[in-house]
């Protein structure tokens, strides 16, 4: 980053020879890493490469088998006890954010402080709410301290978790006049472009004071934009640590997956002469008011726009996961009232939904991979009065081989899979039934580059087999790679349609931002059917 010269400083964090095994499988093997004061250090690798294990050791969640740790040049005994990272001036934002949905924003903001304080036996909530407002104002985050976290959008939850972590780090760093370390594990997964820019401004402010950031992400554009150096892990080993500006994206990809990744380009098929298989008429719900569009057989249709434009609501409304106020869906010869749609009915008529938040909305982490993958097919496995678990595991293993789920262990807890393999398992669950309409919301969110390309391939194969595919996403590069046609949304309406050679990342980005200036009176909602 401009203005930083981390090579002139001693490490704020130094890890040497760190190793960790789970049941004989080596998750980390002799890993060494340094983070310098005033540095944004990227940590890259495929899902399952060991990144999360390393972070959980630093958080005191896992006990390492071997290794040494120094913080600001001082040796620290391993394992860390829970919460010790706070005393060391470290703070974390994990992938699951670590928020308590049932309590308020201000209570979540204070939870770490209250857990580590022995002096606070009485709390003035009016004073704490005022303090919370001042904190949110400082970071430009429009959150109401009284709001329950369960009522917040994914974006708002992410911003709350990040602000809480920064405040926790700053309190210790300021009290002890030391540089802190903020560890961000996939912090931008739920953030729109504007939220990511806001976070990066905050990161730059943090490192300007001498504190450091360990930034874990699969988004290589973001990594190249914000980091000074990156360390790449593969199969629990350190591949290399490099200055970010010394490598291009293709070199980073090769370091991460161990091979060159073939360029993935969409042929953007012209399907206008194909049979219309799916028709949506007058969809009303959420921010959408009278939305209509069509899909052709085998088409991959992208839906996008700026946050709040309504595109992300379409999959959930069509599937019955969110209630519609009006609308009609036609699939082949069948017509359905969307006001009466439910997920069970959607499943019966050949619809499938892969939600953005796979852990909260798409799976049961405490159940096995087998239970999750065969959940839509339990009727096929009933034998009189009991479930044939052996047959379920056999089917899950076969689907695991087909969809390259690693490790392919049906008995394993679903939550123990890496993010990319969780997503492949969920796709296996839905694609086993050959759906007529496949609904996807941010299908590669939090997924590494190798799994990302596999998911693109699965989407294309589903379309080739006759499915109509809707992909709602704010990832413009993803849409350009896989979609035949892209609809741009603004204020709950379709305002632009891109077809054929128009479907490029640059054109999608341009139209999404230009869409804010398009009057409702010339919206193209009626031009797409």
C-alpha positions in Angstrom: 0.0 0.0 0.0 1.1 3.5 -0.7 2.9 5.2 2.1 3.8 2.0 4.0 7.3 0.5 4.2 6.8 -2.6 6.4 10.2 -4.0 5.5 11.8 -1.5 7.9 10.0 -2.8 11.0 10.2 -5.8 13.2 7.3 -8.2 13.0 4.1 -7.5 15.0 3.3 -11.2 14.7 5.7 -14.1 14.0 4.6 -17.7 13.7 7.3 -20.4 13.2 7.0 -24.1 12.5 3.3 -24.3 13.3 1.7 -27.7 12.8 -1.7 -29.2 13.5 -3.4 -32.5 12.8 -7.0 -33.7 13.0 -7.5 -37.5 13.2 -4.2 -38.2 11.4 -4.9 -35.6 8.7 -2.3 -32.8 8.6 -4.1 -29.4 8.5 -0.9 -27.4 9.0 2.6 -28.6 8.4 5.6 -26.4 9.6 3.9 -23.1 8.7 5.8 -19.9 9.3 4.4 -16.4 8.8 5.3 -12.8 9.8 3.1 -9.7 9.8 4.9 -6.4 10.0 3.7 -3.1 11.7 1.7 -0.9 9.4 1.2 -3.8 7.0 -1.9 -5.4 5.4 -0.8 -9.0 4.9 -3.0 -11.3 2.8 -3.5 -14.9 3.6 -4.5 -17.0 0.6 -5.3 -20.6 -0.3 -8.0 -22.9 -1.4 -10.8 -24.0 1.0 -9.1 -26.6 3.2 -5.6 -25.3 2.7 -5.2 -24.5 6.4 -6.1 -20.8 6.6 -8.9 -21.2 9.1 -6.9 -23.7 11.2 -4.1 -21.1 11.5 -6.5 -18.4 12.5 -8.3 -20.5 15.1 -4.9 -21.3 16.7 -4.3 -17.6 17.0 -7.7 -17.2 18.6 -7.1 -19.9 21.1 -9.7 -22.2 19.6 -7.3 -25.0 18.5 -4.3 -26.4 20.3 -1.3 -26.7 17.9 0.8 -29.9 17.8 4.0 -27.8 17.5 5.3 -24.3 16.8 6.3 -21.0 18.2 4.6 -17.6 18.4 6.0 -14.1 19.0 3.9 -10.9 19.3 6.0 -7.7 18.9 9.2 -9.7 19.4 8.0 -11.2 22.7 7.6 -15.0 22.9 4.0 -16.1 23.7 3.4 -19.6 25.1 1.2 -21.9 23.0 -1.6 -22.8 23.2 -3.3 -19.5 23.8 -6.1 -19.6 26.3 -9.5 -18.4 25.1 -9.7 -14.6 25.0 -5.9 -14.2 25.4 -5.7 -12.7 22.0 -7.4 -9.5 23.4 -4.7 -9.0 25.9 -2.2 -9.3 23.1 -3.9 -6.5 21.1 -5.4 -8.9 18.5 -9.0 -8.9 17.3 -10.9 -11.2 14.9 -13.8 -11.1 12.5 -14.5 -14.7 11.6 -16.5 -16.0 8.6 -19.6 -16.7 10.9 -19.2 -13.1 12.3 -19.7 -14.3 15.9 -22.9 -12.3 16.5 -25.8 -13.2 18.8 -29.0 -12.8 16.7 -31.4 -12.7 19.6 -30.0 -9.6 21.3 -29.5 -6.0 20.3 -26.8 -4.3 18.3 -25.4 -2.5 21.4 -25.3 -5.8 23.4 -23.3 -7.4 20.5 -21.0 -4.4 20.4 -20.2 -4.8 24.1 -20.1 -8.5 24.5 -16.3 -8.8 24.3 -15.7 -5.9 26.7 -18.2 -7.3 29.2 -16.7 -10.8 29.0 -13.2 -9.5 29.8 -14.2 -6.9 32.4 -14.4 -7.7 36.1 -15.4 -4.2 37.1 -18.8 -3.8 35.4 -21.5 -5.1 37.7 -24.1 -2.4 36.5 -24.7 -1.1 33.0 -26.2 2.2 32.0 -27.8 1.2 28.8 -28.7 4.7 27.8 -25.0 5.7 28.2 -23.9 2.6 26.2 -26.4 3.3 23.4 -25.1 6.9 23.1 -21.5 5.5 23.0 -22.5 3.0 20.4 -24.0 5.8 18.2 -20.8 7.8 18.5 -18.8 4.7 17.4 -21.0 4.0 14.4 -20.9 7.7 13.4 -17.1 7.6 13.5 -17.1 4.8 11.0 -20.0 6.0 9.0 -22.1 2.9 9.7 -25.8 3.7 10.0 -26.8 1.2 12.7 -29.5 1.6 15.4 -28.1 0.3 18.8 -31.6 -0.8 19.8 -32.2 -3.0 16.8 -32.0 -6.8 17.2 -29.3 -8.4 15.2 -31.8 -10.9 13.7 -33.5 -8.0 12.0 -30.3 -6.8 10.3 -29.4 -7.4 6.7 -26.3 -9.5 6.0 -24.4 -6.4 5.1 -25.3 -4.6 8.3 -24.3 -7.7 10.4 -20.9 -7.7 8.7 -20.3 -4.1 9.4 -21.3 -4.5 13.0 -18.8 -7.4 13.5 -16.0 -5.4 11.8 -16.6 -2.3 13.9 -16.7 -4.4 17.1 -13.4 -6.0 16.2 -11.7 -2.7 15.4 -12.9 -1.1 18.6 -11.7 -4.0 20.7 -8.3 -3.9 19.1 -8.0 -0.1 19.4 -8.9 -0.1 23.1 -6.0 -2.4 24.0 -3.6 -0.8 21.5 -4.4 2.8 22.7 -4.2 1.8 26.4 -0.8 0.2 26.0 0.5 2.4 23.2 1.2 -0.5 20.9 0.2 -1.5 17.4 -2.7 -3.9 17.2 -3.5 -6.7 14.8 -6.9 -7.0 13.2 -7.5 -10.4 11.6 -10.3 -10.4 9.0 -11.4 -13.8 7.7 -13.4 -13.3 4.5 -14.7 -9.9 5.7 -16.2 -8.8 2.3 -18.4 -11.9 1.7 -21.6 -10.1 2.6 -20.5 -6.6 1.6 -21.6 -4.7 -1.6 -19.0 -2.7 -3.5 -19.7 0.5 -1.5 -19.3 -1.5 1.8 -16.0 -3.0 0.6 -14.7 0.5 -0.3 -15.8 1.6 3.2 -14.0 -1.3 4.8 -10.8 -0.6 2.8 -10.8 3.0 3.9 -11.0 1.7 7.5 -8.2 -0.7 6.9 -6.0 2.1 5.5 -6.8 4.2 8.6 -5.8 1.4 10.9 -2.4 0.7 9.3 -1.6 4.4 9.1 -1.5 4.3 13.0 1.1 1.5 13.0 -1.4 -1.3 13.6 -1.6 -4.2 11.1 -4.2 -6.3 9.3 -4.2 -10.0 8.4 -6.6 -10.2 5.5 -8.0 -13.5 4.4 -10.0 -13.5 1.1 -10.7 -15.5 -2.0 -11.3 -12.3 -4.0 -8.0 -11.7 -5.7 -9.0 -8.3 -7.0 -9.5 -7.2 -3.4 -6.3 -8.8 -2.3 -4.3 -7.0 -5.0 -6.0 -3.8 -4.1 -5.5 -3.7 -0.3 -2.5 -5.9 0.7 1.2 -5.2 0.9 2.4 -8.8 0.9 0.6 -12.2 0.7 1.4 -15.6 2.1 -0.1 -18.6 0.1 -1.0 -21.9 1.8 -1.6 -25.1 -0.1 -2.4 -28.4 1.6 -1.3 -27.1 5.0 2.1 -25.9 3.7 3.4 -22.4 2.9 4.0 -22.1 -0.8 5.6 -18.6 -0.6 5.3 -15.1 0.7 5.5 -12.4 -1.9 5.2 -8.6 -2.3 1.7 -8.2 -3.8 2.8 -5.8 -6.6 5.5 -8.3 -7.7 2.9 -10.9 -8.9 -0.1 -10.8 -11.2 -3.4 -12.5 -10.7 -2.5 -15.5 -12.9 0.6 -16.1 -10.9 -1.4 -15.9 -7.6 -3.9 -18.4 -8.9 -1.1 -20.8 -9.9 0.4 -20.5 -6.4 -2.9 -21.2 -4.8 -4.1 -24.3 -6.8 -0.7 -25.5 -8.0 -1.5 -25.3 -11.7 -2.6 -22.8 -14.3 -6.3 -22.2 -14.4 -7.8 -22.4 -17.9 -9.6 -19.3 -18.9 -13.4 -19.6 -18.5 -15.4 -17.8 -21.0 -19.1 -17.9 -21.8 -20.3 -18.4 -25.3 -23.3 -16.2 -24.5 -25.7 -18.4 -26.5 -28.5 -16.7 -28.4 -31.5 -18.6 -27.1 -34.2 -16.2 -28.4 -35.4 -18.9 -30.9 -35.6 -21.5 -28.2 -38.8 -22.5 -26.4 -39.7 -20.3 -23.5 -39.8 -22.7 -20.5 -40.2 -20.2 -17.6 -42.3 -17.1 -17.4 -42.7 -14.8 -14.5 -45.6 -12.2 -14.5 -46.4 -9.3 -12.2 -44.1 -10.4 -9.4 -44.8 -8.2 -6.4 -42.9 -8.6 -3.1 -40.2 -7.0 -1.1 -38.9 -4.1 -3.2 -40.3 -5.6 -6.4 -43.5 -4.2 -7.9 -44.9 -5.8 -11.0 -41.7 -7.6 -12.3 -42.1 -9.7 -15.4 -39.5 -11.7 -17.5 -38.9 -15.0 -19.3 -36.3 -17.7 -19.6 -35.6 -20.0 -22.5 -34.7 -23.7 -22.2 -31.1 -24.2 -21.2 -30.6 -20.4 -20.6 -28.4 -19.0 -17.7 -30.0 -15.7 -16.9 -28.1 -13.3 -14.6 -29.9 -10.8 -12.3 -27.9 -7.9 -10.9 -27.8 -4.3 -9.8 -26.7 -2.2 -6.9 -27.6 -3.3 -3.3 -31.2 -2.7 -2.6 -32.2 -2.7 -6.2 -34.3 -5.9 -5.7 -32.4 -8.4 -7.9 -31.3 -10.5 -4.9 -35.0 -11.0 -3.8 -36.1 -12.8 -6.9 -34.9 -16.3 -6.1 -36.4 -16.3 -2.7 -39.7 -14.9 -3.8 -40.0 -17.4 -6.7 -39.2 -20.4 -4.4 -41.7 -19.3 -1.7 -38.9 -18.8 0.9 -40.2 -15.2 1.1 -43.9 -14.3 0.7 -45.1 -12.6 -2.5 -48.0 -10.2 -2.6 -48.8 -11.1 -6.2 -47.4 -12.9 -9.2 -47.8 -15.8 -11.6 -45.1 -18.4 -12.5 -45.3 -20.6 -15.6 -43.0 -23.6 -15.9 -43.6 -25.6 -19.1 -47.3 -26.1 -19.2 -47.9 -25.6 -15.5 -49.1 -22.3 -14.0 -48.7 -21.4 -10.4 -49.9 -18.6 -8.1 -46.8 -17.2 -6.4 -48.8 -15.9 -3.4 -49.4 -19.6 -2.6 -45.9 -20.8 -3.3 -44.0 -22.6 -0.5 -40.6 -24.3 -0.6 -42.2 -27.7 -0.4 -44.4 -27.0 -3.4 -41.5 -25.4 -5.3 -39.5 -28.6 -4.7 -42.3 -30.8 -6.0 -42.7 -28.8 -9.3 -39.0 -29.0 -10.1 -37.5 -25.8 -8.6 -34.2 -25.7 -6.6 -32.8 -22.8 -4.5 -29.1 -22.4 -3.5 -29.1 -19.4 -1.0 -26.2 -17.0 -0.5 -25.9 -17.9 3.2 -25.5 -21.7 2.8 -24.8 -22.3 6.5 -27.9 -20.5 7.8 -30.4 -21.0 5.0 -29.2 -24.0 3.0 -27.9 -26.7 5.3 -27.8 -28.2 8.8 -24.2 -28.1 9.9 -24.8 -30.4 12.9 -25.9 -33.2 10.6 -23.7 -35.4 8.4 -22.8 -34.7 4.7 -25.0 -37.7 3.9 -28.0 -36.3 5.7 -27.6 -32.9 4.0 -27.1 -34.3 0.5 -30.0 -36.7 0.6 -32.4 -34.5 2.4 -34.6 -33.8 -0.6 -34.8 -37.6 -1.3 -35.7 -39.1 2.0 -38.8 -40.8 0.5 -36.5 -42.8 -1.7 -34.7 -44.2 1.3 -37.6 -45.2 3.5 -37.8 -49.0 4.1 -41.1 -49.6 5.8 -40.7 -47.6 9.1 -37.1 -46.7 9.0 -34.5 -44.9 6.9 -32.0 -47.0 5.1 -28.9 -45.1 6.3 -26.5 -47.4 4.3 -28.3 -46.5 1.0 -28.2 -42.8 1.9 -24.5 -42.9 2.6 -23.9 -44.9 -0.7 -25.8 -42.3 -2.7 -24.0 -39.4 -0.9 -20.7 -41.0 -1.7 -21.6 -41.4 -5.4 -22.8 -37.7 -5.5 -19.5 -36.7 -3.7 -17.5 -38.4 -6.5 -19.6 -36.9 -9.2 -19.4 -33.4 -7.8 -15.8 -33.7 -6.4 -16.7 -33.1 -2.7 -13.5 -33.3 -0.7 -13.1 -35.2 1.5 -15.7 -37.5 0.1 -16.8 -38.8 3.5 -20.6 -39.1 3.9 -20.3 -39.6 7.7 -18.4 -36.3 8.2 -20.3 -33.4 9.7 -21.3 -31.0 7.0 -20.0 -28.0 9.0 -16.5 -29.6 8.9 -16.3 -29.2 5.1 -14.5 -26.2 3.7 -16.7 -23.5 2.1 -16.2 -24.6 -1.5 -16.9 -28.2 -0.6 -20.0 -27.2 1.3 -21.3 -25.4 -1.8 -20.5 -28.4 -4.0 -22.4 -30.7 -1.6 -25.5 -28.4 -1.7 -25.4 -28.3 -5.5 -25.2 -32.1 -5.5 -28.3 -32.2 -3.3 -30.3 -30.1 -5.8 -28.9 -31.2 -9.1 -29.4 -34.9 -8.4 -33.1 -34.3 -9.0 -32.5 -32.6 -12.4 -34.5 -29.4 -11.6 -36.4 -27.5 -14.2 -35.7 -24.1 -12.6 -32.4 -23.7 -10.7 -32.3 -20.5 -8.5 -28.9 -19.4 -7.3 -27.9 -16.4 -5.1 -24.2 -15.6 -5.0 -23.3 -19.2 -5.8 -19.5 -18.7 -5.4 -19.5 -16.5 -2.3 -16.6 -17.4 0.0 -15.4 -20.1 -2.5 -11.8 -20.5 -3.7 -10.8 -20.1 -7.3 -10.6 -23.8 -8.0 -14.1 -24.6 -6.6 -15.4 -21.5 -8.2 -14.6 -22.9 -11.7 -16.1 -26.2 -10.8 -19.3 -24.5 -9.8 -19.4 -22.6 -13.0 -19.1 -25.9 -14.9 -21.9 -27.5 -12.9 -24.2 -24.5 -13.7 -23.4 -24.9 -17.4 -24.0 -28.7 -17.4 -27.4 -28.2 -15.7 -28.3 -25.7 -18.4 -27.1 -28.2 -21.1 -29.4 -30.8 -19.6 -32.4 -28.5 -20.1 -32.6 -26.6 -16.8 -33.4 -22.9 -16.8 -30.9 -21.2 -14.5 -31.3 -17.9 -12.7 -28.1 -16.5 -11.1 -28.6 -13.4 -8.9 -25.2 -11.9 -8.1 -23.3 -8.8 -7.5 -20.2 -10.5 -8.8 -20.0 -9.0 -12.3 -17.1 -11.1 -13.4 -19.0 -14.2 -12.5 -22.0 -13.1 -14.4 -19.9 -12.3 -17.5 -18.4 -15.8 -17.3 -21.5 -17.9 -17.1 -24.6 -16.0 -18.3 -26.2 -15.9 -21.7 -28.2 -12.8 -20.7 -28.1 -10.3 -17.8 -30.9 -8.1 -16.5 -30.0 -5.0 -14.6 -32.2 -3.9 -11.7 -32.9 -0.5 -10.2 -35.6 0.5 -7.7 -37.3 -2.9 -8.0 -37.5 -2.8 -11.8 -35.6 -4.2 -14.7 -34.0 -1.1 -16.4 -31.5 -2.7 -18.8 -30.9 -6.0 -20.6 -27.5 -7.2 -21.8 -27.3 -9.9 -24.5 -24.5 -11.6 -26.4 -21.3 -9.5 -26.8 -22.7 -7.0 -24.3 -22.3 -9.4 -21.4 -18.9 -8.3 -20.1 -17.7 -7.4 -16.6 -17.1 -3.8 -17.7 -20.5 -3.3 -19.4 -22.4 -4.9 -16.4 -20.5 -2.6 -14.0 -21.2 0.5 -16.1 -24.9 -0.3 -16.5 -25.4 -1.1 -12.8 -24.1 2.3 -11.8 -25.8 4.1 -14.7 -29.1 2.5 -13.7 -29.5 4.9 -10.8 -30.0 7.7 -13.3 -32.6 5.9 -15.4 -36.1 7.2 -14.7 -38.8 4.7 -13.8 -40.8 5.8 -16.8 -38.3 4.2 -19.2 -37.7 1.1 -17.2 -37.4 -1.9 -19.5 -39.5 -4.2 -17.4 -41.9 -4.9 -20.2 -39.2 -5.2 -22.9 -37.8 -8.5 -21.6 -40.9 -10.6 -22.3 
